[in-house]
Amino acid sequence: MLPLAVQILLALLLDLLIGDPRWWPHPVKGIARLAGWVEPPLRRAFPPRPAGIGAVLIVVSGSTAIAWLGCTLAAAIHPLCG
């Protein structure tokens, strides 16, 4: 395995070369879409603070679960992918 400093340098170089293409779905866009979908019904059903706490819990736990699932599936393909 490469040292962490080399991994970070390679990641930076790849990001500079490739970047984030506009057509590629970015995870932050999905998280924002989830927050926009979850928050309005919670704000209609609960006072502001509990609605906000509920929205945060749903968005963070949902995002974490999806990332965990993606890493688990990638690791099933090959350990280095995970």
Stockholm file with secondary structure:
# STOCKHOLM 1.0

chainA/1-82         MLPLAVQILLALLLDLLIGDPRWWPHPVKGIARLAGWVEPPLRRAFPPRPAGIGAVLIVVSGSTAIAWLGCTLAAAIHPLCG
#=GR chainA/1-82 SS CCCHHHHHHHHHHHHHHTCCCTTSCCHHHHHHHHHHHHHHHHHHHSCHHHHHHHHHHHHHHHHHHHHHHHHHHHHHHCTTTC
#=GC SS_cons        CCCHHHHHHHHHHHHHHTCCCTTSCCHHHHHHHHHHHHHHHHHHHSCHHHHHHHHHHHHHHHHHHHHHHHHHHHHHHCTTTC
//
